Amino acid sequence: MQVVVAGALIADGALLVAQRQRPPELAGLWELPGGKVAVGESEPQALVRELREELGVDVVVGERLGADVGLGDGLVLRAYVVEQAGGTVHPHDHGALRWIQAAELADLQWVPADRAWIPALAERLNRRG
């Protein structure tokens, strides 16, 4: 089983979401940024590396968010809450980045897999906001 990790970066009651540029069937849709766990990496290590590559930020990985999401082909997606520890958010690998509030979660055009986390994200944003 190959694990793909995603980070829910929350600051000041808002969630950072990233707009995909590829593959074509997902281009223009929004997601929690992240990527595949490499051989020999822990899930938190992979998430720190991926968010540094994709967003230019250093993060501290916190608790798991929601349940695993099966992607097919032996892939499973796991989300974690992350806190920014350094750097400046910039879309190195995405078309755009947005900070959204809890009320905007349901209206966003999400990649299908990430929609499973909307309730957990709303609960987290409402708790902090």
KOLSE-549587 format. One record per residue: residue number from 1; residue in one letter; x, y, z of N, C-alpha, C in turn. Coordinates in Angstrom, 1 decimal, decimal comma, always signed. Example, Ala and Ser with C-alpha at 12.3 -4.5 7.8 and 13.67 -1.06 7.14 Angstrom:
BEGIN
+-----+---------+--------+--------+--------+--------+--------+--------+--------+--------+--------+
: num : residuo :   n.px :   n.py :   n.pz :  ca.px :  ca.py :  ca.pz :   c.px :   c.py :   c.pz :
+-----+---------+--------+--------+--------+--------+--------+--------+--------+--------+--------+
:   1 :       A :  +13,2 :   -5,7 :   +7,8 :  +12,3 :   -4,5 :   +7,8 :  +13,2 :   -3,3 :   +7,8 :
:   2 :       S :  +12,8 :   -2,2 :   +7,1 :  +13,7 :   -1,1 :   +7,1 :  +12,9 :   +0,0 :   +7,9 :
+-----+---------+--------+--------+--------+--------+--------+--------+--------+--------+--------+
***
This chain:
BEGIN
+-----+---------+--------+--------+--------+--------+--------+--------+--------+--------+--------+
: num : residuo :   n.px :   n.py :   n.pz :  ca.px :  ca.py :  ca.pz :   c.px :   c.py :   c.pz :
+-----+---------+--------+--------+--------+--------+--------+--------+--------+--------+--------+
:   1 :       M :   +0,9 :   -1,2 :   +0,0 :   +0,0 :   +0,0 :   +0,0 :   +0,9 :   +1,2 :   +0,0 :
:   2 :       Q :   +0,6 :   +2,1 :   -0,9 :   +1,3 :   +3,4 :   -1,0 :   +0,5 :   +4,5 :   -0,3 :
:   3 :       V :   +1,1 :   +5,2 :   +0,6 :   +0,4 :   +6,3 :   +1,3 :   +0,7 :   +7,6 :   +0,7 :
:   4 :       V :   -0,3 :   +8,4 :   +0,5 :   -0,2 :   +9,8 :   +0,1 :   -0,7 :  +10,7 :   +1,2 :
:   5 :       V :   +0,1 :  +11,7 :   +1,6 :   -0,2 :  +12,5 :   +2,7 :   -0,7 :  +13,9 :   +2,3 :
:   6 :       A :   -1,6 :  +14,5 :   +3,0 :   -2,1 :  +15,8 :   +2,7 :   -2,0 :  +16,7 :   +4,0 :
:   7 :       G :   -1,8 :  +18,0 :   +3,9 :   -1,7 :  +18,8 :   +5,0 :   -2,7 :  +19,9 :   +5,1 :
:   8 :       A :   -3,4 :  +19,9 :   +6,2 :   -4,4 :  +21,0 :   +6,5 :   -3,7 :  +22,1 :   +7,3 :
:   9 :       L :   -3,3 :  +23,1 :   +6,5 :   -2,6 :  +24,2 :   +7,1 :   -3,7 :  +25,3 :   +7,5 :
:  10 :       I :   -3,8 :  +25,4 :   +8,8 :   -4,9 :  +26,3 :   +9,4 :   -4,2 :  +27,5 :  +10,1 :
:  11 :       A :   -4,5 :  +28,7 :   +9,8 :   -4,0 :  +29,9 :  +10,5 :   -5,1 :  +30,9 :  +10,6 :
:  12 :       D :   -5,2 :  +31,5 :  +11,8 :   -6,2 :  +32,5 :  +12,1 :   -7,6 :  +32,2 :  +11,6 :
:  13 :       G :   -8,0 :  +30,9 :  +11,8 :   -9,3 :  +30,4 :  +11,5 :   -9,6 :  +30,2 :  +10,0 :
:  14 :       A :   -8,5 :  +30,2 :   +9,2 :   -8,7 :  +29,9 :   +7,8 :   -7,8 :  +28,7 :   +7,4 :
:  15 :       L :   -8,2 :  +28,0 :   +6,3 :   -7,5 :  +26,9 :   +5,8 :   -6,9 :  +27,2 :   +4,4 :
:  16 :       L :   -5,7 :  +26,8 :   +4,2 :   -5,0 :  +27,0 :   +3,0 :   -5,4 :  +25,8 :   +2,0 :
:  17 :       V :   -5,9 :  +26,2 :   +0,8 :   -6,2 :  +25,2 :   -0,2 :   -5,4 :  +25,5 :   -1,4 :
:  18 :       A :   -5,1 :  +24,5 :   -2,2 :   -4,3 :  +24,6 :   -3,4 :   -5,0 :  +24,1 :   -4,6 :
:  19 :       Q :   -4,9 :  +24,9 :   -5,7 :   -5,5 :  +24,5 :   -7,0 :   -4,6 :  +23,7 :   -7,9 :
:  20 :       R :   -5,0 :  +22,5 :   -8,2 :   -4,2 :  +21,6 :   -9,0 :   -4,1 :  +22,1 :  -10,5 :
:  21 :       Q :   -2,9 :  +21,8 :  -11,0 :   -2,6 :  +22,1 :  -12,4 :   -2,6 :  +20,8 :  -13,3 :
:  22 :       R :   -2,4 :  +19,7 :  -12,6 :   -2,3 :  +18,4 :  -13,3 :   -2,8 :  +17,3 :  -12,3 :
:  23 :       P :   -3,1 :  +16,1 :  -12,8 :   -3,3 :  +15,7 :  -14,2 :   -4,5 :  +16,5 :  -14,8 :
:  24 :       P :   -4,7 :  +16,4 :  -16,1 :   -5,8 :  +17,1 :  -16,8 :   -7,2 :  +16,9 :  -16,1 :
:  25 :       E :   -7,5 :  +15,7 :  -15,7 :   -8,8 :  +15,5 :  -15,1 :   -9,0 :  +16,2 :  -13,7 :
:  26 :       L :   -7,9 :  +16,6 :  -13,1 :   -8,1 :  +17,3 :  -11,8 :   -7,7 :  +18,7 :  -11,9 :
:  27 :       A :   -7,2 :  +19,2 :  -13,0 :   -6,7 :  +20,6 :  -13,1 :   -7,9 :  +21,5 :  -12,8 :
:  28 :       G :   -7,6 :  +22,5 :  -12,0 :   -8,6 :  +23,5 :  -11,7 :   -9,3 :  +23,2 :  -10,4 :
:  29 :       L :   -9,2 :  +22,0 :   -9,9 :   -9,9 :  +21,6 :   -8,7 :   -9,0 :  +21,9 :   -7,5 :
:  30 :       W :   -9,6 :  +22,0 :   -6,3 :   -8,8 :  +22,4 :   -5,1 :   -8,6 :  +21,2 :   -4,2 :
:  31 :       E :   -7,5 :  +21,3 :   -3,5 :   -7,1 :  +20,2 :   -2,6 :   -6,3 :  +20,7 :   -1,4 :
:  32 :       L :   -6,1 :  +19,7 :   -0,5 :   -5,1 :  +20,0 :   +0,6 :   -3,7 :  +19,5 :   +0,0 :
:  33 :       P :   -2,7 :  +20,4 :   +0,0 :   -1,4 :  +20,0 :   -0,6 :   -0,7 :  +18,9 :   +0,1 :
:  34 :       G :   +0,1 :  +18,2 :   -0,7 :   +0,9 :  +17,0 :   -0,1 :   +1,4 :  +16,2 :   -1,2 :
:  35 :       G :   +1,7 :  +14,9 :   -0,9 :   +2,2 :  +14,0 :   -1,9 :   +2,5 :  +12,6 :   -1,3 :
:  36 :       K :   +3,2 :  +11,8 :   -2,1 :   +3,5 :  +10,4 :   -1,8 :   +4,6 :  +10,3 :   -0,7 :
:  37 :       V :   +4,4 :   +9,3 :   +0,2 :   +5,5 :   +9,0 :   +1,1 :   +6,5 :   +8,2 :   +0,4 :
:  38 :       A :   +7,8 :   +8,6 :   +0,5 :   +8,9 :   +7,9 :   -0,2 :   +9,4 :   +6,7 :   +0,7 :
:  39 :       V :  +10,0 :   +5,8 :   +0,1 :  +10,6 :   +4,6 :   +0,8 :  +11,5 :   +5,2 :   +1,9 :
:  40 :       G :  +11,4 :   +4,7 :   +3,1 :  +12,2 :   +5,1 :   +4,2 :  +11,8 :   +6,3 :   +4,9 :
:  41 :       E :  +10,7 :   +7,0 :   +4,5 :  +10,2 :   +8,2 :   +5,1 :   +9,0 :   +7,9 :   +6,0 :
:  42 :       S :   +8,9 :   +8,6 :   +7,1 :   +7,7 :   +8,5 :   +7,8 :   +6,6 :   +9,4 :   +7,2 :
:  43 :       E :   +5,4 :   +9,3 :   +7,5 :   +4,3 :  +10,1 :   +7,0 :   +4,6 :  +11,6 :   +7,3 :
:  44 :       P :   +4,9 :  +11,9 :   +8,6 :   +5,2 :  +13,3 :   +8,9 :   +6,4 :  +13,8 :   +8,1 :
:  45 :       Q :   +7,5 :  +13,0 :   +8,0 :   +8,7 :  +13,5 :   +7,2 :   +8,3 :  +13,8 :   +5,8 :
:  46 :       A :   +7,4 :  +12,9 :   +5,2 :   +7,0 :  +13,2 :   +3,8 :   +6,2 :  +14,4 :   +3,7 :
:  47 :       L :   +5,3 :  +14,7 :   +4,6 :   +4,5 :  +15,9 :   +4,6 :   +5,4 :  +17,2 :   +4,7 :
:  48 :       V :   +6,3 :  +17,1 :   +5,6 :   +7,3 :  +18,3 :   +5,8 :   +8,0 :  +18,5 :   +4,4 :
:  49 :       R :   +8,5 :  +17,5 :   +3,8 :   +9,2 :  +17,6 :   +2,5 :   +8,3 :  +18,1 :   +1,4 :
:  50 :       E :   +7,1 :  +17,5 :   +1,3 :   +6,2 :  +17,9 :   +0,2 :   +5,7 :  +19,4 :   +0,4 :
:  51 :       L :   +5,4 :  +19,8 :   +1,6 :   +5,0 :  +21,2 :   +1,8 :   +6,1 :  +22,2 :   +1,6 :
:  52 :       R :   +7,3 :  +21,8 :   +1,9 :   +8,5 :  +22,6 :   +1,6 :   +8,6 :  +22,8 :   +0,1 :
:  53 :       E :   +8,5 :  +21,6 :   -0,6 :   +8,6 :  +21,7 :   -2,1 :   +7,5 :  +22,4 :   -2,8 :
:  54 :       E :   +6,2 :  +22,1 :   -2,4 :   +5,1 :  +22,7 :   -3,0 :   +4,7 :  +24,1 :   -2,6 :
:  55 :       L :   +5,0 :  +24,4 :   -1,4 :   +4,5 :  +25,7 :   -0,8 :   +5,6 :  +26,7 :   -0,4 :
:  56 :       G :   +6,8 :  +26,1 :   -0,2 :   +8,0 :  +26,9 :   +0,3 :   +7,9 :  +27,2 :   +1,8 :
:  57 :       V :   +7,2 :  +26,3 :   +2,5 :   +7,0 :  +26,6 :   +4,0 :   +7,5 :  +25,4 :   +4,8 :
:  58 :       D :   +8,0 :  +25,6 :   +6,0 :   +8,3 :  +24,6 :   +6,9 :   +7,1 :  +24,4 :   +7,8 :
:  59 :       V :   +6,8 :  +23,2 :   +8,1 :   +5,6 :  +22,9 :   +9,0 :   +5,9 :  +21,9 :  +10,1 :
:  60 :       V :   +5,1 :  +22,0 :  +11,1 :   +5,1 :  +21,0 :  +12,2 :   +3,9 :  +20,2 :  +12,0 :
:  61 :       V :   +4,0 :  +18,9 :  +11,9 :   +2,9 :  +18,0 :  +11,7 :   +2,2 :  +17,6 :  +13,0 :
:  62 :       G :   +0,9 :  +17,8 :  +13,0 :   +0,1 :  +17,5 :  +14,2 :   -0,7 :  +16,3 :  +14,0 :
:  63 :       E :   -1,9 :  +16,3 :  +14,6 :   -2,8 :  +15,1 :  +14,6 :   -3,4 :  +14,8 :  +13,3 :
:  64 :       R :   -3,8 :  +13,5 :  +13,1 :   -4,5 :  +13,1 :  +11,9 :   -5,8 :  +13,8 :  +11,8 :
:  65 :       L :   -6,3 :  +14,0 :  +10,6 :   -7,6 :  +14,6 :  +10,3 :   -8,5 :  +13,7 :   +9,6 :
:  66 :       G :   -9,6 :  +13,3 :  +10,1 :  -10,5 :  +12,4 :   +9,4 :  -10,0 :  +11,0 :   +9,2 :
:  67 :       A :  -10,7 :  +10,3 :   +8,3 :  -10,3 :   +8,9 :   +8,1 :   -9,5 :   +8,8 :   +6,8 :
:  68 :       D :   -8,9 :   +7,6 :   +6,6 :   -8,2 :   +7,3 :   +5,4 :   -9,2 :   +7,4 :   +4,2 :
:  69 :       V :   -8,7 :   +7,8 :   +3,0 :   -9,5 :   +7,8 :   +1,8 :   -8,8 :   +6,9 :   +0,8 :
:  70 :       G :   -9,5 :   +5,9 :   +0,3 :   -8,9 :   +5,0 :   -0,7 :   -8,9 :   +5,7 :   -2,0 :
:  71 :       L :   -7,8 :   +5,6 :   -2,7 :   -7,7 :   +6,2 :   -4,1 :   -7,7 :   +5,2 :   -5,2 :
:  72 :       G :   -7,7 :   +3,9 :   -4,8 :   -7,6 :   +2,8 :   -5,8 :   -6,1 :   +2,6 :   -6,2 :
:  73 :       D :   -5,9 :   +1,5 :   -6,9 :   -4,5 :   +1,2 :   -7,3 :   -3,6 :   +1,1 :   -6,1 :
:  74 :       G :   -4,0 :   +0,6 :   -5,0 :   -3,2 :   +0,5 :   -3,8 :   -2,8 :   +1,7 :   -3,1 :
:  75 :       L :   -3,4 :   +2,9 :   -3,4 :   -3,1 :   +4,1 :   -2,8 :   -4,1 :   +4,5 :   -1,7 :
:  76 :       V :   -3,6 :   +5,0 :   -0,6 :   -4,5 :   +5,5 :   +0,4 :   -4,0 :   +6,9 :   +0,8 :
:  77 :       L :   -5,0 :   +7,8 :   +1,0 :   -4,7 :   +9,2 :   +1,3 :   -5,0 :   +9,5 :   +2,7 :
:  78 :       R :   -4,1 :  +10,1 :   +3,4 :   -4,2 :  +10,5 :   +4,8 :   -3,9 :  +12,0 :   +5,0 :
:  79 :       A :   -4,8 :  +12,6 :   +5,8 :   -4,6 :  +14,0 :   +6,1 :   -4,1 :  +14,3 :   +7,5 :
:  80 :       Y :   -3,3 :  +15,3 :   +7,7 :   -2,8 :  +15,7 :   +9,0 :   -3,0 :  +17,2 :   +9,1 :
:  81 :       V :   -3,3 :  +17,7 :  +10,3 :   -3,3 :  +19,1 :  +10,6 :   -1,8 :  +19,5 :  +10,7 :
:  82 :       V :   -1,4 :  +20,6 :  +10,1 :   -0,1 :  +21,1 :  +10,1 :   -0,1 :  +22,6 :  +10,6 :
:  83 :       E :   +1,0 :  +23,0 :  +11,2 :   +1,2 :  +24,4 :  +11,6 :   +2,5 :  +24,9 :  +10,9 :
:  84 :       Q :   +2,3 :  +26,1 :  +10,4 :   +3,5 :  +26,7 :   +9,7 :   +4,5 :  +27,2 :  +10,7 :
:  85 :       A :   +5,8 :  +26,8 :  +10,4 :   +6,9 :  +27,1 :  +11,4 :   +7,9 :  +28,0 :  +10,7 :
:  86 :       G :   +7,8 :  +28,3 :   +9,4 :   +8,7 :  +29,2 :   +8,7 :   +8,4 :  +29,2 :   +7,3 :
:  87 :       G :   +9,1 :  +30,1 :   +6,6 :   +8,9 :  +30,3 :   +5,2 :   +7,7 :  +31,2 :   +4,8 :
:  88 :       T :   +7,5 :  +31,4 :   +3,6 :   +6,4 :  +32,2 :   +3,1 :   +5,6 :  +31,4 :   +2,1 :
:  89 :       V :   +4,3 :  +31,3 :   +2,3 :   +3,5 :  +30,5 :   +1,4 :   +3,5 :  +31,0 :   +0,0 :
:  90 :       H :   +3,8 :  +30,1 :   -1,0 :   +3,9 :  +30,5 :   -2,4 :   +3,6 :  +29,2 :   -3,2 :
:  91 :       P :   +2,8 :  +29,4 :   -4,3 :   +2,4 :  +28,2 :   -5,1 :   +3,5 :  +27,7 :   -6,1 :
:  92 :       H :   +4,4 :  +26,9 :   -5,6 :   +5,5 :  +26,4 :   -6,4 :   +5,0 :  +25,3 :   -7,4 :
:  93 :       D :   +3,9 :  +24,6 :   -7,0 :   +3,5 :  +23,4 :   -7,8 :   +2,0 :  +23,5 :   -8,1 :
:  94 :       H :   +1,3 :  +24,6 :   -7,7 :   -0,1 :  +24,7 :   -7,9 :   -0,4 :  +26,0 :   -8,7 :
:  95 :       G :   -1,6 :  +26,0 :   -9,3 :   -2,0 :  +27,1 :  -10,1 :   -2,3 :  +28,3 :   -9,2 :
:  96 :       A :   -2,8 :  +28,1 :   -8,0 :   -3,2 :  +29,2 :   -7,1 :   -3,3 :  +28,6 :   -5,7 :
:  97 :       L :   -3,3 :  +29,5 :   -4,7 :   -3,5 :  +29,2 :   -3,3 :   -4,6 :  +30,1 :   -2,8 :
:  98 :       R :   -5,4 :  +29,6 :   -1,9 :   -6,4 :  +30,5 :   -1,3 :   -6,6 :  +30,1 :   +0,2 :
:  99 :       W :   -6,9 :  +31,1 :   +1,0 :   -7,2 :  +30,9 :   +2,4 :   -8,8 :  +30,9 :   +2,5 :
: 100 :       I :   -9,4 :  +29,9 :   +3,0 :  -10,8 :  +29,9 :   +3,0 :  -11,3 :  +29,7 :   +4,4 :
: 101 :       Q :  -12,6 :  +30,1 :   +4,7 :  -13,2 :  +30,0 :   +6,0 :  -14,1 :  +28,7 :   +5,9 :
: 102 :       A :  -14,6 :  +28,3 :   +7,1 :  -15,4 :  +27,1 :   +7,2 :  -16,7 :  +27,2 :   +6,3 :
: 103 :       A :  -17,3 :  +28,4 :   +6,2 :  -18,5 :  +28,6 :   +5,4 :  -18,2 :  +28,3 :   +3,9 :
: 104 :       E :  -17,0 :  +28,4 :   +3,4 :  -16,7 :  +28,2 :   +2,0 :  -16,3 :  +26,8 :   +1,6 :
: 105 :       L :  -16,2 :  +25,9 :   +2,6 :  -15,7 :  +24,6 :   +2,4 :  -16,6 :  +23,8 :   +1,4 :
: 106 :       A :  -17,9 :  +23,9 :   +1,6 :  -18,9 :  +23,1 :   +0,8 :  -19,0 :  +23,6 :   -0,6 :
: 107 :       D :  -18,7 :  +24,9 :   -0,8 :  -18,9 :  +25,5 :   -2,1 :  -17,6 :  +25,4 :   -3,0 :
: 108 :       L :  -16,5 :  +25,0 :   -2,5 :  -15,3 :  +24,9 :   -3,2 :  -15,3 :  +23,6 :   -4,2 :
: 109 :       Q :  -14,8 :  +23,7 :   -5,3 :  -14,7 :  +22,6 :   -6,3 :  -13,5 :  +21,8 :   -5,9 :
: 110 :       W :  -13,7 :  +20,8 :   -5,0 :  -12,6 :  +19,9 :   -4,5 :  -12,3 :  +18,8 :   -5,4 :
: 111 :       V :  -11,0 :  +18,3 :   -5,3 :  -10,7 :  +17,0 :   -6,0 :  -11,6 :  +16,0 :   -5,2 :
: 112 :       P :  -12,1 :  +15,0 :   -5,9 :  -13,1 :  +14,1 :   -5,2 :  -12,6 :  +13,5 :   -3,9 :
: 113 :       A :  -11,4 :  +13,1 :   -3,8 :  -10,9 :  +12,4 :   -2,6 :  -10,9 :  +13,3 :   -1,4 :
: 114 :       D :  -10,6 :  +14,6 :   -1,6 :  -10,5 :  +15,5 :   -0,4 :  -11,9 :  +15,9 :   +0,1 :
: 115 :       R :  -13,0 :  +15,7 :   -0,6 :  -14,3 :  +16,0 :   -0,1 :  -14,7 :  +15,3 :   +1,1 :
: 116 :       A :  -14,1 :  +14,1 :   +1,3 :  -14,4 :  +13,3 :   +2,5 :  -14,0 :  +14,0 :   +3,8 :
: 117 :       W :  -13,1 :  +15,0 :   +3,7 :  -12,6 :  +15,6 :   +4,9 :  -13,4 :  +16,9 :   +5,2 :
: 118 :       I :  -14,3 :  +17,3 :   +4,4 :  -15,0 :  +18,6 :   +4,7 :  -15,6 :  +18,6 :   +6,1 :
: 119 :       P :  -16,3 :  +17,6 :   +6,6 :  -16,9 :  +17,7 :   +7,9 :  -15,8 :  +17,9 :   +9,0 :
: 120 :       A :  -14,7 :  +17,2 :   +8,9 :  -13,6 :  +17,3 :   +9,9 :  -12,9 :  +18,7 :   +9,8 :
: 121 :       L :  -12,8 :  +19,2 :   +8,6 :  -12,2 :  +20,5 :   +8,4 :  -13,1 :  +21,6 :   +8,9 :
: 122 :       A :  -14,4 :  +21,5 :   +8,7 :  -15,4 :  +22,5 :   +9,2 :  -15,4 :  +22,5 :  +10,7 :
: 123 :       E :  -15,3 :  +21,3 :  +11,3 :  -15,3 :  +21,2 :  +12,8 :  -14,0 :  +21,9 :  +13,3 :
: 124 :       R :  -12,9 :  +21,7 :  +12,7 :  -11,6 :  +22,2 :  +13,1 :  -11,6 :  +23,8 :  +12,9 :
: 125 :       L :  -12,1 :  +24,2 :  +11,8 :  -12,1 :  +25,7 :  +11,5 :  -13,1 :  +26,4 :  +12,4 :
: 126 :       N :  -14,2 :  +25,8 :  +12,7 :  -15,2 :  +26,4 :  +13,6 :  -14,7 :  +26,5 :  +15,0 :
: 127 :       R :  -13,9 :  +25,5 :  +15,4 :  -13,3 :  +25,4 :  +16,8 :  -12,3 :  +26,5 :  +16,9 :
: 128 :       R :  -11,5 :  +26,8 :  +15,9 :  -10,4 :  +27,8 :  +16,0 :  -10,9 :  +29,2 :  +15,6 :
: 129 :       G :  -11,9 :  +29,2 :  +14,7 :  -12,4 :  +30,5 :  +14,2 :  -13,2 :  +31,2 :  +15,3 :
+-----+---------+--------+--------+--------+--------+--------+--------+--------+--------+--------+
***
